Amino acid sequence: MKELYLVGKILKPKGLKGEVKVLPITDYPESFLDRKVFYTGKKEDDAIRRAVRRGSLRNGFAYLLFADIDSRENAEAVAGNMVYVSADALIPLSPDRAYLHDLKGLKVFNESREEVGIVHDVLNMPAHEVYEVQCGQHKILVPAIEEFVEEIVIDEGYMVLKRIEEFL
């Protein structure tokens, strides 16, 4: 099975011909216009490959017409499914950006370069993202903002957080 990455959620059908309304979960919603293949399913494990006949963006939502979904009833059957792309379909990022999945598992160091934990997850909060860091037997939440993040080096597998002792 290919490694898949979440990019959206199917909300509901639109019209009678099988088009679906998708909530993009990406910083690059315009990528819905160019992609010819997505994977859809309740979970990544049961996602199936779907070819795209047409895609559009309106009011912050993507609208997709899949080749194998040709009626409102079939579109209703996939409502609530997640939309994924394969690793080879991810958009290349600039050096100062990272995909969330690249951050998970990074070692976390304090300003003295002492290892204090591992990034367990990246949570999307209303104001900004938050790093969930596993520190021994407990987890802490650190805002993913410049005030606390000194450095992230994906290639070497670590990040340095400032003032992390305030969270321990």
Backbone torsions as a table, in degrees:
resi	resn	phi	psi	omega
1	MET	NA	135.2	178.2
2	LYS	-67.6	151.5	172.9
3	GLU	-79.2	126.7	-175.6
4	LEU	-115.7	153.8	-178.1
5	TYR	-129.1	133.0	-176.8
6	LEU	-68.3	130.9	176.8
7	VAL	-130.5	-6.9	-179.1
8	GLY	-177.1	175.9	177.4
9	LYS	-136.5	130.1	177.6
10	ILE	-74.9	122.7	-177.4
11	LEU	-91.1	-50.0	-176.2
12	LYS	-168.7	167.5	175.6
13	PRO	-72.3	158.2	172.9
14	LYS	-132.0	116.3	179.3
15	GLY	80.5	-166.2	-173.5
16	LEU	-106.8	-7.9	-172.1
17	LYS	-99.5	8.4	175.0
18	GLY	101.4	2.5	178.6
19	GLU	-68.8	146.4	179.6
20	VAL	-123.6	148.5	176.4
21	LYS	-94.2	129.6	-174.8
22	VAL	-122.6	132.9	171.6
23	LEU	-86.6	111.9	178.9
24	PRO	-67.4	135.8	174.7
25	ILE	-119.2	68.3	-175.0
26	THR	-161.0	155.5	173.5
27	ASP	-80.4	-5.4	-175.6
28	TYR	-127.2	67.1	-178.8
29	PRO	-61.4	-24.9	179.5
30	GLU	-63.5	-17.1	178.3
31	SER	-66.2	-19.3	176.3
32	PHE	-65.6	-23.0	-179.0
33	LEU	-75.9	-29.2	-172.7
34	ASP	-98.4	-26.3	-174.7
35	ARG	-72.5	139.8	179.8
36	LYS	-104.4	-10.4	-178.7
37	VAL	-139.9	134.9	171.2
38	PHE	-131.6	167.5	172.8
39	TYR	-119.9	136.2	179.9
40	THR	-128.3	145.6	177.7
41	GLY	177.2	165.5	177.2
42	LYS	-63.6	-36.9	177.4
43	LYS	-135.7	166.0	179.2
44	GLU	-58.9	-37.4	-176.8
45	ASP	-63.4	-31.5	-177.5
46	ASP	-106.8	14.4	-179.1
47	ALA	-69.5	139.3	177.3
48	ILE	-116.8	150.3	-178.1
49	ARG	-72.4	134.9	178.1
50	ARG	-135.2	127.8	175.6
51	ALA	-80.7	144.7	-178.5
52	VAL	-100.9	128.7	174.3
53	ARG	-88.7	-36.4	-177.1
54	ARG	-156.1	144.0	175.9
55	GLY	-138.4	146.0	177.0
56	SER	-149.8	164.9	177.4
57	LEU	-124.7	135.4	175.1
58	ARG	-152.5	131.0	174.1
59	ASN	52.0	39.1	176.7
60	GLY	83.4	3.5	179.1
61	PHE	-118.3	152.8	173.7
62	ALA	-101.4	145.2	175.8
63	TYR	-122.4	122.2	-176.3
64	LEU	-121.8	140.1	172.6
65	LEU	-116.9	110.8	-179.3
66	PHE	-87.3	148.0	-177.5
67	ALA	-62.1	-32.8	-175.6
68	ASP	-97.9	7.5	176.7
69	ILE	-119.0	108.0	-171.4
70	ASP	-121.6	12.1	178.8
71	SER	-148.1	161.1	177.7
72	ARG	-60.5	-38.0	-179.6
73	GLU	-62.6	-43.8	177.6
74	ASN	-66.1	-35.8	177.4
75	ALA	-67.5	-39.2	177.3
76	GLU	-62.2	-33.0	-179.1
77	ALA	-65.7	-24.7	179.7
78	VAL	-101.8	-0.1	177.0
79	ALA	-59.4	134.6	-177.2
80	GLY	93.3	-13.9	177.5
81	ASN	-70.0	154.3	175.1
82	MET	-90.5	154.7	179.9
83	VAL	-114.7	127.5	-176.0
84	TYR	-124.1	160.8	169.2
85	VAL	-128.0	157.4	176.8
86	SER	-80.6	162.6	-177.7
87	ALA	-57.3	-37.5	-178.6
88	ASP	-71.6	-10.1	178.7
89	ALA	-98.4	-1.2	178.6
90	LEU	-68.3	143.7	179.6
91	ILE	-75.3	131.0	175.9
92	PRO	-62.3	136.8	-177.3
93	LEU	-104.0	157.0	174.4
94	SER	-70.0	161.2	-175.8
95	PRO	-59.5	-23.9	-178.3
96	ASP	-92.0	10.7	-180.0
97	ARG	-123.4	157.8	178.2
98	ALA	-148.5	149.0	171.9
99	TYR	-76.6	148.5	-179.1
100	LEU	-58.1	-39.3	-179.3
101	HIS	-64.7	-23.1	177.0
102	ASP	-74.2	-22.7	-178.6
103	LEU	-82.2	-30.0	-179.3
104	LYS	-66.0	131.3	-179.8
105	GLY	93.8	-6.2	178.0
106	LEU	-66.7	142.3	172.4
107	LYS	-71.2	145.2	179.6
108	VAL	-114.7	126.2	178.2
109	PHE	-115.5	152.2	172.3
110	ASN	-85.8	-176.7	-176.6
111	GLU	-64.2	-22.5	177.5
112	SER	-86.8	6.2	179.4
113	ARG	66.3	31.6	173.3
114	GLU	-97.0	133.1	-179.1
115	GLU	-69.8	130.1	-179.0
116	VAL	-119.9	-12.1	-179.6
117	GLY	171.6	-165.4	-178.9
118	ILE	-136.5	140.4	177.1
119	VAL	-69.9	116.6	-179.3
120	HIS	-89.0	-37.5	-177.9
121	ASP	-159.8	165.3	173.3
122	VAL	-122.5	116.7	-176.0
123	LEU	-100.3	137.9	179.2
124	ASN	-93.5	108.8	-179.9
125	MET	-106.4	164.7	-177.5
126	PRO	-57.3	-40.9	-176.1
127	ALA	-83.9	-38.8	-177.1
128	HIS	-171.7	173.3	177.2
129	GLU	-77.7	157.7	-178.2
130	VAL	-132.5	134.5	175.8
131	TYR	-86.3	128.0	172.5
132	GLU	-95.6	112.5	-174.1
133	VAL	-110.0	125.6	176.2
134	GLN	-83.9	114.6	179.2
135	CYS	-117.8	96.5	-177.2
136	GLY	63.8	-121.6	-176.4
137	GLN	-89.4	-5.7	-178.6
138	HIS	-128.6	165.5	179.0
139	LYS	-114.0	145.7	175.1
140	ILE	-124.3	157.2	177.1
141	LEU	-112.7	125.0	-177.9
142	VAL	-122.7	124.0	178.2
143	PRO	-58.9	135.1	-179.7
144	ALA	-86.8	65.1	-179.4
145	ILE	-128.0	161.4	-175.1
146	GLU	-57.2	-31.0	-179.8
147	GLU	-59.7	-27.9	-177.0
148	PHE	-114.8	-17.5	-177.1
149	VAL	-102.9	114.7	179.0
150	GLU	-88.0	-42.4	-173.3
151	GLU	-159.8	142.2	172.4
152	ILE	-130.8	125.2	-179.7
153	VAL	-125.7	92.9	-176.1
154	ILE	-61.5	-45.8	-175.9
155	ASP	-60.2	-31.1	-179.4
156	GLU	-100.4	-3.3	172.0
157	GLY	76.8	36.2	178.2
158	TYR	-149.3	164.7	170.7
159	MET	-138.6	152.4	177.2
160	VAL	-114.3	124.2	179.3
161	LEU	-110.4	136.0	177.6
162	LYS	-85.4	146.8	173.3
163	ARG	56.2	29.7	-177.8
164	ILE	-66.2	-24.9	179.6
165	GLU	-59.0	-25.8	178.4
166	GLU	-65.0	-20.9	-177.4
167	PHE	-99.3	-14.0	-176.9
168	LEU	-80.7	NA	NA
